[in-house]
């Protein structure tokens, strides 16, 4: 379906009659969103609005919205702004009907479509050279299994998390650290090129302005963060959660991440 077309969304809900909608549709590329802002806004903001309105009208029990660390302050690009609008929309929809809305906030999902590792792989296969726009940028990395697990946790806690955002503790790494492990495994080299418009040095799972609305949640020794823009947290966290102060991925963890998307012919 086309999320930017309300009739398309309604048709799909009429056809499928779902109990759960997971809204993962997005224009997710920072540079392309800067270059083509209308497409980003149509998909990420208008599309999210259509999903919310249609699900409220059809009284869909549960809707999960997939967001990003780029939506947290300080926001530096149109993509981050668009996903922040989606978060606020989901968190503000509670009074409009019976549907429960929850957002999950991710870091970079490794080897997902259009993410950095598949892009590097295509570059590397062409001439054994990887072009990087930010070797000193730090990013959160999240496996596909961890991403699915976060959605699953949001579904389990949907009554408690209605109108809120759920994120999980994640580890980070400098891009150059990942590049060095890649070259150690596969050889080749990297070249630094011009930074993309809209990129920032660090990402934030919880930004400064969100601290008073955020508290920790422990489930089976795993740390989560719950953000509630509708009220102040009873026990707010004390400091921002960024890729700069997060736990770092070890070399062995980075190697495991890289090898996950490779096959025998690559090695």
C-alpha angles and dihedrals in degrees: 000000000000108000091198089064112072092199090055091051092048092048091052093049091048090050099044101030091202128192090204131036119192107197106206098142111123149138094240107173114107096205096044091047089055091048097042105029095162091061091048093049094044092052104033102035108020090036092051091048090053091050092051095046094045093047091049091049092048091042093233104187099224137018124183118196119203112219138172142234087247088073092068123091134301087049113197106177146037092252091057091047092051093051091045087056089052091052093049091047093052092045092050098048098080096098094051100071149323097291115114113224122197130169127207119204118212139189120214110320104220117239092001116144112290095004122135100266097057088046091052090048092055091048092047094049090053101056109339090258125117117201113210127192096196121019091171096047114114120219139181114241124206127178123231089247091053090048091052090045091055091053089047091052091049090053092050091051098037094125093052094040100046107140093009141102123240122203132166135220108269136183124237139206140189112253090235090058090056091045092053093052090047091054091045089056101037108015123224125106143255134235127203115232135179117305116253120247111261098023120129131202095241136022125221128217089184119020129204095262091051098055096092090052097046134084135171124255122196120205118174092337092308118122121228133176124222117199118196114181090183095070144007118270117251090222105021119194115254105222140031120266109227139157086252097060099029124106111277127239112247121233090254091051091050090049090051090051092051095045091051091074098040129088131205092270091059094055 
